[in-house]
């Protein structure tokens, strides 16, 4: 739609010929300032002032496209215009310019039917140029306004177009910088997380190394506890009966015999359970079953075992040790009434599950327990990870369920 002519005697031409040297110098300075812009706010600050200076105008606005609306993001004018306001894109002259990718030149806003008169009537604006920021898919528009009727020359329009084109490049540059900074920040955050994980792994490895150093002492302590809580109790009971026999109660000798037989049986069982030769000669199911008997008898628990047959024993020693470690934890901490031990093959893995109905614990306390030297679960997890498996813990006030998962074969581990 052609621009409406100015009333007779009112319109004045701007830049009747080529732009002046001063105006070209101002455009160059604006382009240089835009090249140094690092944010959208920097771009707006440069453009709002340059637009006024280049056209010797009374006001300038920086308008951004925002979906189906336009946002008058910034302005520099002799009196307030529309800064901060949003309008439907099809109801304002900046939207008209953006949707068509073409400049709009209006010599008198009062006689142009594209102008929303209610929005312009309270302002000083009489003439304007609205230039889209790049013609293809405009990012926004730059408005230049005069308080008196003005007939902008082709030279002035080209200067406004040059400023808008430079603004488009600056905005794209700013967006690229923002994207780059976001990526750098994301990667820095990722690296920080990985460094923290590596530091935590290193700390756990140091603790696990300490466990290796003290492994013999721990095994001896465990063996001592088993003997004290089991076989030794039968020996003490037999000793008491022998003392009664020494005082003349010969029937006590008969009562002492089963106590000694039980102690002998328990000691032989313990030796067998702790012997690597036995572990190598027994099936995995037999080793797990023997460990369950050793570590649950005389505990007062209800024990349920569901042990599959012909389970691959490529990691049998680790699973047997895991059974002992987990049942020892139940005995020490769970206050359980029922314990379930399950061993099964699931596709390419072997899963050992030990569940109890005890008091449970908060998994958030595990790092603190590790720092305090309680490294049993951490040791099992580290070994399972090294074998290509996993240690999975679910715990609540209703009980604890621990699954140890390892590959069924060396090929599965690979």
GUKEPA-422429 format. One record per residue: x, y, z of N, C-alpha, C in turn. Coordinates in steps of 0.2 Angstrom, whole numbers, plus 5000, padded with zeros to 4 digits. Example, Ala and Ser with C-alpha at 12.3 -4.5 7.8 and 13.67 -1.06 7.14 Angstrom:
<nodes>
506649725039506249785039506649845039506449895035506849955036506450005039
</nodes>
This chain:
<nodes>
500449945000500050005000500450065000500450114995500850174995500750215001501250255003501250295008500750355007500350385011499950435010500350505009500150545005500550605004500450655010500950695011500950745017500450795014500150835019499750885018500150945014499850985010500251035006500551075011501151085009501551135013501851115020501651045022501951025028502550975027502550935022503050885022503750915020504250885023504950915022505350845020505850855016506250795014506850795018507050735020507650715024508150685019508750705019509250675014509050675007508950735004508650744998509150714993509850714994510350684990510650624994511250614994511650564997511750585004511750535009511950545016512550585017512550625022513150665023513750625026514350655026514950625028514850605036514550655039514350645047513950585048513450585044512950525045513250455043513650455038514050395036514450375042514850425045515250415050514850385056514250415057513850385063513650315062513450305055513250235054513850185055514450205053515050165054515150155061515150205065515250195072514650145075514050155073513550105075513750035074513950025068514149955066514649935070515149975071515749955076515449935083515049975085514749965092514349895092514049885087513649825086514049765086514649775083515149715082515449695089515349745094515649735101515149715106514449715103513949695108513949625110513849615117513849545119513149525122512649565122512049545124511549585120510849565120510349595117510249665120510349675126510249735129510849785126511449765125511949805122511749825115511449775111511249795104510649845104510149835109509649885109509849955111510349955115510650025117510950055112511350025107511650055102511150075096510650035095510150045090509750105091509450105097508950155099509250225098509950235100510250305099510450315092510750265089510950275082510350285077509850255078509250265074509050345074509050365080508850445081509350485077509950475079510550515076510550515069510450455066510550455058510050485055509450485057508850525054508650585057509050615062508850675065508150675068507950615071507250595072507150615080506450615081506250635088506150575092506250515089506150455093506350395089506450335093506650275090506450215094506150165091505950105095506350045093506449995097506749935095506149885097505949845092505349805092505549735091505349685095505549615094504949575093505049525088504449485087504449425092503849415095503749365100503049325098503249275094502649235092502149275088501549275090501049315087500949385090501449405093501449475096502049505094502049575095502649615095502849645101503449645103503649675110504049735109503849795111504249855111504749855116505249825115505749815120506149875123506249925118506649975120506450045116506650095119506550165115506950215117507050265113507350325115506950385111506650425115506150475112506050535116505750585113505650655117505150645122504750595121504150575127504050505126503750475131503650405131503150385125503350325122503050285117502650225120502950165118502650105120503150055123503650075126504150035129503849985134504049915133503749865138503049835136502749865131502049845129502149795123501649755123501549705118500849715114500849695108500249705103500249645099499649635097499549575092499949595085500249545082500649565077500249595071499649575070499249595064498849665066499049695072498649755074499149815074499749815072500149865073500649875067500949935066501349945060501949905060502249895066502849855066502749785064502149755066501949685064501849685057501549735054501449735046502149735043502649765045503249765042503649705043503549665049503849605050503549545046502949545046502549495042502749495035502849555032502949565025503749565023504149575029504849585028505049645023504649695024504749755020504649825024505049875023505049935026504349975025504150015030503550055030503750125031503550165026503650235026502950275026502850315032502250345032502350425034502150465030502250535030501750565035501150535036500750565041500350505044500450495050500150435053499350445054499150505053498450525054497950505049498250495043497850475037498050415034498350365038498550305035498150245039497850205035497350165038497650105041498350095040498750045044498950055051498850125053499050145059498450135064498550105070498050105075498050165079497550205077497550275079497450285087497150235090497050245097497750235101498250195098498850195101499350255099499250285093499650335091499450405093498750415094498450475096498750515102498950475108499250505114499950525113500250505107500950515106501150575102501750595101501950645097502050625090502050565088502250535082501750565076502150595071501750615065501950585059502650565058502950525053503350475055503450425051503850365054504150325048504750285050504950235045504950175050504750115048504750055051505150005047505749985049506149945045506249875048506149825045506149755048506949735049507049705054507749675055507849615051508149625045508249575040507549555037507549555030506949545026506649475027507149425027506849355028506849335035506249305037506049295044506349345049506049405049506249465053506349445060506849465063506949455071506549515074506349565071506049625074506049685069505949745072505949805068506249855072506449905068506749975071506250025068505950065073505550115071505850185072505750235068506050295068505450345067505450395072504850445072505050515072504550555069504650625069503950655072504050715075503550755078503150795073503550805067503250845062503250805055502850825051502750785044503450785041503650725039504350715035504250665029504550685024504550645018505250615017505350555020506050525020506250505013506850525011507150515005507350445004507450414998507750354997508450345000508850395001509450385004509350375011508950405015508750395022508550325023508150305019507850235019508450185019508850195014509450145013509850145020509950205023510350215029510050175034509350175035508950145040509050065038509050045032509049975030509749945032510249985031510949965033511049955040510750005044510749995051510349935054509749915050509349855052509749795050510049795044510449735042511049725047511349775049511949765054511649745061511049765063510749745069510549665069510349645063510249575062510849535063511349555060512049515061512249515069512149575072512349585079511949535083511249535082510849485086510949415085511149395079511349325077511949315081512449355081513049345084512949345092512549385095512349385102512049315104511649285099511249225100511849165100512249175095512849125095513249125101513349185104513749185110513349155116512749175116512349145122512349065121512249045115512248965115512848935117513448975114514148945116514248945124514049005127514149015134513748955138513048945135512648895138512948825138513248815132513648745131514248745135514648795136515148795140514948785147514448815149514248815156513948735157513648715152513348645153513948595154514448605149515048555149515448565155515448625158515848635164515548605170514848605170514448575175514548505175514548475169514648405168515348375170515848415168516448405170516548405178516248455181516248465188515948405191515348375189515048315191515548255191515848255185516248195184516848195188517148255189517748265194517548245201516948265203516648245209516548165210516348135205516248065205516948035205517348055201518048025201518348035208518248095211518548105218518248055223517548045222517247995227517447925225517547905219517847845217518547835220518947885220519647875222519547875230519147905233519047905240518847835242518347805239518147735240518647685239519047695234519547645232520147655238520247715241520747715246520447675252519747685253519447645259519447575258519347555251519347485250520047455250520547495249521247475249521447455257521147505261521247485268520847425270520347405267519947345269520447285267520747295261521147235259521747225264522047285266522547275271522347245278521647255280521447225286520947165285520947145279520547085277520647025282521247005283521446955287521146965294521247025297520947035304520247035304519947055298519147055298518946975298519246935294519046865293519246835300519746845303519846815310519346835315519146905315518646925319517946895318517846885311517246855310517246775312517746745311517846675313517746665320518046715324518046715331517346725334516946765330516246775332515846715331515946685325515546625324515746565329516346565330516546505335516246525342516246585344516046605351515246605351514946625346514146625346513846555345514346505342514046445340514346385344514946365341515246305344515446315351515746375353515946385360515346375365514746395363514246385368514046315369514146265364514146195366514646175371515246195369515846175374515746205381515446265382515346285388514846245392514346235388513746195391514046125393514446095389514746025391515246035397515546085397516046105403515646105409515046135409514646145415514346075417514246035412513945965414514545925417515145935414515745895417515845915424515745985426515846005432515345975437514745965435514245925439514445855440514745825435514945755435515445745441515945795441516445795445516245805453515645835453515345835460514945775462514945725457514645665459514045645455513745695451513145685447513445645440513445585440513745545434513245555428512645565429512145575424512345635419512745675422512945735419513445715413513745665414514145645408513745625402513245595403512745585397512545645394512345695398512145755396512645795392513345785394513845825391514045795384513845735383514045705377513745735371513045745371512845775365513045855364513245885369513445955369514145945365514545905367515245895364515145875356514745825355514545805348514345865344513945905347513645965343514246015342514646025347515246075346515746045340515845975341516245945336515945955329515345945328514945955322515046025319514846065323514846135321515546165319516046145323516746155321516946135314516746065313516946035306516546075301515946095302515546125297515846195296516046235301516346295300517046285296517446245297518046225294517846215286517346175285517146155278516946215275516546255278516246315275516746365273517246375277517846425276518346395271518346335269518846305265518746325258519246355255519246365247519146305243519546255246519446185242518746165242518346165247517646145247517246195243517446255243517046305238517146285231517746265229517946245222517646175220517546135225517246065224516546065224516246115227515446115228515146155223514546145221514146185217513946245220513846295216513646365219513046355224512546315222511946315226512146285232512546225232512746195239513146245243513646285240514046335244513546385247513046415243512646465246512146435252511946375251511546335256511946325262512546305261512946295267513046355271513246415267513346475271512746505274512146485271511446505274511446465281511546405281511446365287511946395292512546405290513046425295512946495298512646535294512546605297511846625299511446575299510746585301510546545307510946485308510746435314510846475320510346465325510346485332510246565332509946595326509846665326509046675328508646625328507946635329507546665324507846665318507446685312507046625309506546645305506246605300506646615293506946565291507346565285507046535279506946565273506646535267507146535262507346485259507846485254507546455247507646495242507446475235508046475231508446415230509046415227508946375221509046405215509046365209509546315208509446265204509946215202510346235196510946205196511346215190511546285188511646325193511746395193512546395191512746435186513446445184513846475190514346445191514746465197515446505195515446535189516046575187516246625192515746655196515946705201515646675208515746615209515446575215515746605221516446615222516746635228516446705230516346745225516146815227515446805229515046765226514346765228514246735235514646685237514646655243514846705248515446735247515646795252515046845253514746865247514246915248513646885252513546815252512946785256513146795263513846785265514046785272514046865274514246905270514246975272513547005273513146985269512447015269512046985275512146915276511846885282512146915289512746925289513046955295512747025296512647065291512347135292511647125294511247075292510547065295510647045302511047005304511146985311511347045315511747085313512047145317511547205317511147215312510747275311510047275310509747215307509147215305508547205310508747165316508247145320507647115317507847065312507347035308507046975311506446955309506146895311506046845305506146865299506146825293506646845288507046795285507546805280507346765274507446795268507346755262507946755258508246705256508846695252508646665245508746705239508546675233509146675228509246625225509746615220509446595213509546635208509246615201509646645196509546605190509946635184509346675180509546735178509046775174509446795168509246765162509546775156510346765157510646815155511446805156511746825162511346835168511546845174511346795179511746805185511546765191511446815196510846805199510546855204510546815211510846845216510746825223510346885227509846865230509346915233509346895240509446935245509346925252508846975255508346955257507847005260507646985267507547045271507347035278506747075279506347065285505847105287506047145293506647165293506847205299506747285299507147315302506947395303507247435297507647405293507847445287508347495289508547535284508947595285508847645279509147705280509047765275509647755271509547745264510147745260510547805260510247865262510647925262511147925267511147875272511647865277512247825275512247795269512747755267513447785266513447845263514047885263514347895269513947915274514247935281514447865284514147815283514347745286515047725283515147745276515747725273516347765276516147835277516647875280516847855287516347825290516547795297516847725297516947705291517347635291516947575290516247585289515847525288515847515280516247475278516447475271516147405267515747365271515547305268515147305262514647345262514247355256514647395251515047445252515447475247515947425244516147375248516647325245516247285240515647265242515247215238515047255231514847315232514747355226515347365221515847375224516447385220516647325217516647265220516847205217516347185212515647195213515147175208515247225202515347285203515547325197516147305193516647285196517247265193517147195189516647155191516447095188515947105182515747165181515247185176514547175179514447175185513747165188513547225192513147215197512847275201512647255208512647295212512347285219511747335220511147305221510547355221510247345228510047405231509847405238509147435238508647405241508047435242507847425250507747485253507647475261507147525263506747505268506247545271506147525278505747555282505547535289505247465289505047435283504747365283505247315281505847335280506347285278506847305273507347265271507847275267507847225261507947235255508047195250508647205246509147165246509847175242509947125237510047145231510147105225510847115223511247055222511947055220511847025213512047055207511947035201512647025197512846965195513446965191513346925185513746935180513746895174513746815175513346785171513346705172513946675169514346715164514946685161515446745160516046725158516546775156516346815150515946775145515746805139515246855141514746845145514246895147514546955150515146945154515447005157515747045152516047015147516347055141515847095138
</nodes>
